[in-house]
Amino acid sequence: MRPPAPLPLSCQQFWMARLLRMAQRAGEAGEIPVAAVVLDGAGHALGWGTNRRQSQQDPLGHAELVALSQAARLIHDWRFNACTLLVTLEPCPMCAGALIQARMGRVVFAAGDAKRGALGGCLNLATHPSAHHHMEVMAGVREQEARELLESWFRRRRRAQAIEPSSGD
């Protein structure tokens, strides 16, 4: 099956700006500031997500998985060949694997992740020989804003942890 028609750059910019605002709010709530949305072929949102690992104590609470799950419930299907997922950070191996399993047509992410990214960062599951589905991947939409958001969040977190007294664990 062919991937969805490319979203105009203005549409990608619009959605990524919304995702960055959502990610900011997630960061303020104590989550790593990442947000994702699944769009249909016309650019309409089917599912949203932000990281929820801390708030829900859920190892599967990654923004991409939350958005995928919500979208699947809405369309009553687990196949997303004609859809695009936009996310503020390059998906990790778990999320990239889920996107392949879901047959996502295209993934657009803002900031790459050289340490844990699995769509070109430290590995590329989208082009791996074991992948039964190959999706289009586009990186760098509003990359600088996403990178600054993540870096400032982690700086604040490290400072806060340095100030907290050790619990002796």
N, C-alpha and C positions, 0 to 999 in steps of 0.2 A: 504494500500500500504506500502511496506517495505521502510525503509529509504535508502539513497544512501550508496554505499560501502564506508567504512571509507577511508578518505584521509590519505596517509602516513604522518607520523609526519614531515618528511622533507618537504613535500608539505605545510603543515600547517605552519611550521616555515618560509618558503619562503614567503608565502602570508602575514603572520602577520608582517614580517619585512617590506614589501612594505607598508602595511597599517599604520605602525607606522611612516614611513617617510611621508606619506600623511597626517596623523594626525598632525605631527609636523608642516607642512606647513599651515594647516588649523589654528592651534594655532597661528602661526606668523601673520596670516591674521585677527586675532581677534575672531575666532570661538573657542568654546570648542574643544580641539583636539581629535576628534573621527573620525574614518574612517571605512568603511565596503566594502565588496565585496561579490557578489553572484557568486558561482562557479557551473558549471554543474558537472555531475558525473565523467567526465574525469579530473576535476580540472582546466578547462578553465574559465576565467572571463566572466560573462554575464552582469554584471552591477557593477559600482563603486559608492561610495558616501562618502562625508565628511559632517560634520555639516555645514548648510547654514542658520541657523536661523537669525543670525545677518546681514549677507551680503544681504540676500533676504527678510529680515523682514517677515519670514515665520515660523509660529509655527510648521509646519509639516516638516521643514527642518532638520530632523535628518538623520544622515549618512545611517542608515539602510533603511529608507523610500526612500531616494534618490536612493540607489543601487537597491532596489526592483522595483521601478518605471522604471528605466533604463532597467533592466533585462526583465521586463514584455513586454516592447516595443520591445525588441530585439527578444524574443521568441514568441511573439504574444499569450501569455497565462498568466494567473494570478496564476496558480498552479505550485508549486516548489517542489513537492514530492521528486524528484531525485536530488535536489540541496542542497548545503551547503552555509550558510552565515557565513562569518568570520567577526568579529568586535572587535575593540580595547577595548570597554567597554561594560559591561553587558547591554543588552537592557532594556529600561524603560518600564512601563506598556503599553504605546501607541505602541511602536515598537514591544514588545513581542506579543501584540494582533494582530498587522498587520502580523507578522510572522506566527501566528497560522491561521489567515484568509487566508494567501497565501499558507498554507499547506507546509511550509518549511520542508525539510527532516531532516536537522541537523543545529544546530547553534553552532559555536565555538567562544568563546570570550576570551579576554586576562584578563582584570582586572574585578573583581566582583565589585558590587556596593551595599553595605549593606543598604544604605539609599533609593535608587530609583530603584534598579535592580529588574526586574520582572521574571527572570529565575533562581531564587534561592537566590537572595539577600534578599530583604525585603518580597518578595512573589514569588511564582512560578506558573505562568500562564500555563506553559507547562504541568503541572501535575494536574491542578485545575479540579475538577469534571465538570465544565461547558465547558471545552475545547473540541471541537468536533474533534480536530486533536492533536495528541501527537507527538512531534518531539524529536529527540535526542538532548541533550545539553551537551557540553563539555566546561569546564572552565579552565583557567590558562595557555594557550599557550602564552608565552612571557609576563607573568603577571607582573613581576617586572619592565620591561622596560615601559610597558603601564602605570603602577601605577606611576612611577617616572615622566613620561611625564605629566600626568594629575596633579599630586601634584605640580610640579614646575610651571606649567601654572597657577594654581589657586593661588599659593604664589605670583607670579609676578602680577597677577591681583589685589589681595588684597593690595599689596604694592602700586600699581599705584592709586588705589582708595583712599587710605589713604593720598596720597600726593595731590590729586586733591582738590581744594577748594569746599566747599559745595555750591550748587546752591540755597539753601534756600527753596527747595520744601517741 
